[in-house]
Amino acid sequence: MLDKLSNRLSDAMRTVSGKSRITEKNIQDAVEEIKLALLEADVSLKVVRRFVSRTVREASGESVLRAVSPGQQFVKVVHDKLVEFLGDERQDLQLKGPDVPSVILLAGLQGSGKTTTAAKLAVRLRKEGRRPLLIAADLVRPAAVDQLQQLGVKVEIAVHAIPGASDPRKVVKDGLARAKKEQFNAVIIDTAGRMQVDEALMEEIRSVSKLAKPDERILVADAMTGQSAVEVARVFHENLDLTGVILSKFDSDTRGGAALSIKTIAGTPIKFIGVGEGPDDLEPFYPDRIASRILGMGDVVSLVEKAQETINQEDAERLQQKMRSATFTLEDYLEQFQRVRKMGSVQSLMEMIPGMKGNVDPDKIDLDNMKREEAIILSMTREERANHRIIGASRRKRIAQGSGSSVFEVNQLIKRFDKTRAMMKKVSKNKKYQSQLMSQMGQM
């Protein structure tokens, strides 16, 4: 995610972050690197100029804070400017109360991921306690209605469509009436797209918007198209008065030009980002968290939130007790494997851990070994997972054959598990050791 921009900016920050004294030349050199990094990231030239001038002005005039080196203060200035250009604060959807249908109109070009995003947004609203209805009003793209209906079946969300319809306004009008009658309180309208912006597209979307009177008018734009996405957002905003943007394919965007330019050029905030192909892979856009990740400072808050989605308080307390009493089993070990996988890719998780980005190569993490260990544990009986001490020579041979591994690999897993369990017990009981670990993470 934004790897190219992140790597270049992180390198620029390292040249000044550790200095106890920074000169005007230090600042100019670092700013020049930042300018090149932003241009390479396909950030609008207008935005780059504003970013650089504001950074130089604030870094040169910044009063030195106690206990904060000038180098660290420069990093803070760059971080704050990134947050400002990304949109300052998280922008929530402005929806009505639960007793009245709230309408969200999605617009965008063909290929932007609009239909898939409609289903993801519906899943997210359902998690928040809403009852969503999808309206299939894209009658231009072949199979668009079928695609939305299939997605609706997959995520178990109702879809309103009229077979053979030619007028999107008729579909929308009937859909809104159904929402009111059947007490759906969130309506998402999937409108038609085109290969490029044209007047026919705009006229159709304006007429649908006039009929639906949506609470939110959101553009779905492909983050990987950079400045093209920014220009599309500007034109749609002029015609529709957008309330927000969803950047799809954000997880595949290595540059970041769209994210850094949209708010300044198009004048509309980014509300969500698509971070994968799954129905749950739509995340709120937090400018401060994204800025921290770009600069390699991690995003602990998002990491904790992802962890909370996969483990509740009761499970966490049970796990902590098992660690403290050394009753943590291979069954628990397997469960943690599966929970980590649900949190996302190894690379995305490492980006959230302070100090990891740029210092640890995710490609060197042996994912094959993790899968092999999982296969070995799955080849054990429940009794063996509950008490690994009973796994003798004959059982190890059977487990190796069942998992397609060797007896040596089974032995290595059990040895590693013993060491892990001992370390867990030590950490859970020793407050001083916990403090040392947290201190080391902070230094990283």
C-alpha positions, 0 to 999 in steps of 0.5 A: 500500500503506497510502497513507492511513496512510503519508501521515498519519504521514509528515506528522506525523513531518515536524513534529518530525523536523528539530527540534534541540529538541522540547518536550512540546507538540511531542510532544503535537501530533505524537501527536495527529496520529498518533492521528487517523491510526490511527483513520482507518486503522480501527485498533482503539481499544484498539490506538490507546490503547496505541500512543499511551500507549507512544509518549508515555511513551518519547518523553518519557523517552528519553535523547538519543543523541549525533549523533541529534537529539531529532526524529530520536529521536522518529521512531525511537520511533514506528518501534519502536512500529509494529514492536512492534504489527505483530508485532516479528519475522518469523514463519516457517512451523514445518514438519517436515523434508523427509522428513516431510509438513508439513500447513498448514490454511487457513481463512477466510470466502468472498471472502477469497482463500483458494483463490488463496492456497493456490496461491500458498503452494504455489508459494512452498514449491516455490521453497523446495525442497518438494514440495507437494500441494493438498487441495480440502476446500472442498465448500461453495462452488460450483466451489471444487474446480474453481477449485483444480484449475484453479489447480493446472494453471496453476502445475503443482502437484498437487491432490487432489480426490474428484469428488462428495465430500460429507465433507471429512474423507474428502477430507483423509484420502485426501489425506494418505494420498496425500501419504505414499505419493507423497512430497509433503512439504508438504500445504496443505488448502483448507477451506470458508468461509462468508459469515460466522462460524457454528457449523457452519463452526467445527465442520467446520473443528475436525473437519478440524483434529483429523483432519489434525493440522496443523503450521500453522493459518492464517487467510486474511483480506482486509486491506481489511476492516479491523476486520472482519478483526481480529474474524474472526481473533479468533473463528477463533483462539479456535476453532482456536488459529491459528498465523498469518494471511495478509492477502490484498489487502494491496497494495490496502489504503490504511488498514492497520487490520487489519495494526496490530490483528491481533497485539494483538487476535487474538494471532496473527502475520501470516506472509504478505501477498498483494501481487497476483494472480500466483502469485508475489505472496505475500510474507513479512511483515516488521514492521520493513520494513512500519513503515519503508515506512509512515513513508516510510523505504523498504525497501532490503532488500526492493528488493534481494531483488526485484532478486536474484530477477530477476538472478543474480550472473553476470548482474550481473557481466556487466552491470557489466563492460558498463557499465564498458567502455561496451559496454552495448547496446539489447538490455541496455537492453530486458532491464532494462526487462523485469526491472524490470517483473517486480519489481512496479509502479512505485508499489511499487518507489518505496515501497522507495526511501528518500525517494521516497514522498511526494516523487515522484508515481508518477502523473507517471512517464510509463509510456506513454513507457516502453512506447513506448521498449520498442516502439521497441527491439522493432522493431529487428533484433538487429544494430541493438540490438547496435550502435545506431550503424548506425541511419541515417535509413532504418532509423529510419523503418522502426523508427518505422513498425514501432513506431507511433511517429515518427522524432523519438521514435526519435531521442530514444530513441537520444540518451537511450540514449547519455547513459545509457550515458555516465553508467553508465560514469562511475558504474562507474569513479568511486568518489567519484561513487558515494559522492556518489550514495549520500550524496544518497540518504541525505539524501533 
